[in-house]
């Protein structure tokens, strides 16, 4: 992830500040080992968090079409997860979409899917970015200094960011108690 946006630079500088390192002015061609590690940790945490699927990166009704000659559907680099709207499981096999249920990578028709995409760090909502940076900072500290006092402070920051992120998701999606599966089962009695 060689990204030089201000938001990514700010995130890396926040992570560096966590362990008492001085901020950097650029991420381009940095020979600083801590910067390289912080970038790797941020990239990994970003993918892990986004792969859970959130309001900003989930498309519940997408259509993927096969190539007319190969009858294969290219796996796009920003796709983290695909499931058919009919429940069919799809995975990445090489560069293509693979129908796990039917054991094939050949498609005669388009497929309707729900998918989760990796959104550029700059275009995510602030609560999502804040949570990712807080979680990445905790991991970064564990991999560098492993200072218990810093770990405690960063854990508090991470919990607060998680709560803000969850609040953002709940407000945006307008969830109700009836969205919970156990409540739906009780309602059907």
C-alpha positions, 0 to 999 in steps of 0.5 A: 500500500504505497499511498501518499494521501494526507489522511494516510500520512496522518494515520501513520503519524498518529501510529508513530506518536503512539510509540513516541516517534517523531512525525514524518512529512512523506510516506514516499520512499521512506527508509524508516523501519517504523514507517514501513511497519506502520504502513503494513499494519495499517493496510492489514487492519484496514482489510480486516475491518473492511472485510466484515462489511459495513454500510460504506463498502457493501453492495447488496445488489450487484451483477457480475457478467462473464467474459463473452469468450472465456465465460469467466468473471474476472475477480476485481482487485477491490473485492473482499467477499462475494455471495450470491443473492440466492446464497451461492458461495463464490470465492477467488480462484486465481484471477477469477470468480469461482462458484464454490457450490457448483465447483466451476469458474465458468458462467453462462449467465451473469450472477447477482451477488452481494459483495464487499469492496475494499474502499480507499482509506481516504473515502471511508467515513471518519468513524471507520478511519478512526477505529482502524487507526486506533486498532492499528496503533494498538497492534503497532505498539505490540509489535514495536515497544510492547509498552503496557502503559501505552497498550492500556491507553491505546485500548481505551482509545480503540474501545471509544473509536469502536463505540463511535463507529458502531453508533455511526453504523446504527444511525445510518442503517436505522436498525431496530430490535426486529433486525436481531434474529432471536427477536424475530424468532420470538415474534413468530411464536 
